[in-house]
Amino acid sequence: MSAPQSGERRPATPSLALAALRPRSHGRRKALDAFIKGFAYVAATVGIAVMLLIVYEVVRRGAATIDWGFFTELPPVVGEEGGGLGNALLGTLVITAVAAALALPVGFLGGVWLAEFGRNGRIATGVRMVANVNMGIPSIVVGVFIFALLVKPLQHYSGVAGSIALAFIMLPVMARTTEDMLNLVPNELRESALAMGVPRWRVTLGVIIRAARSGLITGAVLATVRVAGETAPLLFTALSSPYWLNSLFGPEGFFGGPTANLTKTVYDFSGMPYARMQELAWGGALVIIAAVLGLNVLMRLVFQRGKEW
Amino acid sequence: MSTVELDVRNQAGLPRGAAKAAPRTHRSFGDPAFRVITLICGLAVAIAMFTLAGVLIFNSWTAISELGVGFLTTVAWAPSNGRYGALAALAGTAMTTAVAMLIAVPLALVIALLLTELVPPGIARVVGTGIEMLAAIPSFIFGMWGLFVLVPFMQESVAPWVTESWLGQVPLIRPGATFQGGGFSILTAGLVLALMVLPYITAFSRDVLLMVPRVTKEAGYGMGSTTWEVLRRISLRYALSGIVGATFIGLGRALGETMAVAYLVGGDFLTVPKSLFDPGTTVASLIALQFNEATTALDVSALTALGLVLFVITMVFQVVAHVWLRRSQRTAGGRA
């Protein structure tokens, strides 16, 4: 500091600007900086370590349970050995597939509208805001909503109610992903196609979507996988069942009654004081975590390759 | 944007002659139909949420009219005598969320700093992916892991060690009357919640930190600032509204998280927790654990009202979050 005063001590009341300029101890600044940097490395390590620990724990406890019977048999009677989660696996596949069939096309077309037509208009801004807010609605609230909308009036739980709850969660995710992916497509591509006299709808469906294909597939798969691991929306919609899904409208059918599903079954079994039930629960957790993480990694690899289109 | 760009995505943006030049027969039917179909699907997203709000209000009307404001300000959950009060659940929600945010926000910020400033892009991508994988793990698996791994650890190691030391006399840490060993507790649930919201806050924070113009940061480094000083005095000020938005996204998620908390929080819905080591409940887990037991119409209505309360709270946080995130995008665009 090149203060005009001679001597070490500064004036008793320096101006604020001078105070800000006063050099602080070099060592202390460096130490603080090193501390923050160290903290950053530790934090990232902790985050990844916990993720790996969870995966490790699920694999360790669940791997031994996985055999052929796990995929093909009904759960055992409480206290018995053997059995599997076949009905729950089938139920989760059906419930999730129906949810995807309901939500993905609508979400996709909604996203097309946001990206291609709505743009920055007032309606589109509103829809976008609602979609963003929608993605933050707790899934348990969606469960309560579908219970009040379908289960209470019809007076029975059903697999399809679970599907609709999951579809509600997927809808805004798919719409926003589609919009983001279409926005990545360069405008020149639209211009060229339009200049050739192609109608807009064919430009969008034939050209733009082909260009954004890998991102759209990734978005659709990840949205589907995410809801496949949801429990809360199924608690009071699909409920659970010890039986196979054996009809459409019968009491054990998809539309007619409670439908077995992996997440609710795992939740129930993990709280039971029977070793076999807990084993099955960990096995179910392993199947889900393998599917979710496996598809996440796979999609990342596919997407990174597809980016170069 | 400096170049004048013809935005053909906006139908009206076509140059005036284009419409006349194009052969009429080609744009007669397909385009308007496509436009309307996609518009309907776009509106469906919005209609879905308004339906949800409407159905929740309609179905909780019985509870709202019979219980009034007392529903939010009393502690009770007794279907047998028709008394319902959500105060304990609201307090538990606030406490678990506060714990989660106090842990997750600083961690997420420094991880975002690491990803944007400290490590080369290749490593940043691997680390970022690892953190994002936390978000891919389903919530019930966090719950099971917490139940079998974290609860015993808290019960046997952390809780006795902390509560028997001098810290055990500090308010909020001193065990309350409902203390059950500290395994199933507000703190355990909050810890797991922190891990669950960490990837979200990290991702959003990283994105806003990446929007800080390189030149501004380089000016800071050129003045001899350390990495931390550049972050605190330049990047954070620049990205403040975005960081607030990211925090609120995480906050909204922590508030409504159900399954993991239902496993770990202890399920005591008749006490306002006095300590982080006490068991409690949250609005979401109270709904999850009580709904299938509900018998009377008032019972179901009261639980639906809880759902409505949760919806309103999270909606407020989400709206605030997105307004702040949008604001940060605007300032970044304006100043860059």
Interface residues (C-beta under 8 A of the other chain):
Chain A: R29 K30 L32 D33 I36 K37 F39 A40 Y41 A43 A44 V46 G47 I48 V50 M51 L53 I54 V55 E57 V58 R61 P105 V106 G107 F108 L109 G110 G111 V112 W113 L114 A115 E116 F117 G118 R119 I123 A124 G126 V127 M129 V130 A131 N132 V133 N134 M135 G136 I137 P138 S139 I140 V141 V142 V144 F145 F147 A148 L149 K152 F168 L171 P172 A175 N187 R190 E191 L194 G197 P199 R200 W201 R202 T204 V225 R226 G229 E230 T231 A232 L235 F236 L239 T263 V266 Y267 S270 A281 W282 A285 I288 I289 V292 L293 N296 R300
Chain B: E5 L6 D7 V8 R9 N10 Q11 L14 A22 P23 H26 R27 G30 D31 A33 F34 R35 I37 T38 L39 C41 G42 L43 A44 V45 A46 A48 M49 T51 L52 V55 L56 F58 N59 P106 L107 V110 I111 L113 L114 L115 L118 V127 T129 G130 I131 M133 L134 A136 I137 P138 S139 F140 I141 F142 G143 M144 W145 L147 F148 V149 L195 L198 P199 T202 T226 T227 W228 E229 L231 I249 G252 R253 L255 G256 E257 T258 M259 A284 I287 A288 F291 N292 V300 L303 T304 G307 L310 F311 T314 M315 F317 Q318 V319 A321 H322
